[in-house]
């Protein structure tokens, strides 16, 4: 592989034909960055931490108080007196 440019200088070739032969790796890199002095470095994408939405606190449901059923007073039945049987000797 032939070197395109010395470390200090910068040449840009319009086409591969100008080189006369196979394009060196540097040319391939430069092809994509026309008009820039130096081939662009790939930027590392910084992962942004996603801000989580604050969770809303759930309101506790108030328990409904159960209404106590009023007990119906039972009417007391009058007890019938038992008739004593007469025993005949």
RARAJO-V186807 format. One record per pair of residues at least 12 apart in sequence whose C-alpha atoms are under 10 Angstrom apart, sorted by sequence separation. I is the first residue (numbers start at 0). J is the second residue. D is the distance in Angstrom with one decimal. If there is no record, write none. Layout:
i: {I I}
j: {J J}
d: {D D}
This chain:
i: {14 15 26 13 25 11 12 3 11 15 10 14 1 12 13 11 12 1 3 10 11 0 1 2 3 13 0 1 2 3 4 12 0 1 2 3 4 11 0 1 2 3 11 0 1 2 11 11 10 9 9}
j: {26 27 38 26 38 25 26 18 26 30 26 30 18 29 30 29 30 20 22 29 30 20 21 22 23 33 21 22 23 24 25 33 22 23 24 25 26 33 23 24 25 26 34 24 25 26 35 36 36 36 37}
d: {9.5 9.3 9.7 9.9 8.7 10.0 7.6 8.4 7.7 9.8 9.2 8.9 9.4 8.9 8.6 7.5 8.5 9.1 8.6 9.6 8.5 9.5 8.7 9.4 6.7 9.5 8.0 8.3 6.6 8.7 8.5 9.9 8.3 6.2 8.6 6.8 9.3 8.2 6.1 9.2 7.9 7.0 9.0 8.4 9.9 9.2 10.0 9.5 9.4 7.5 8.2}
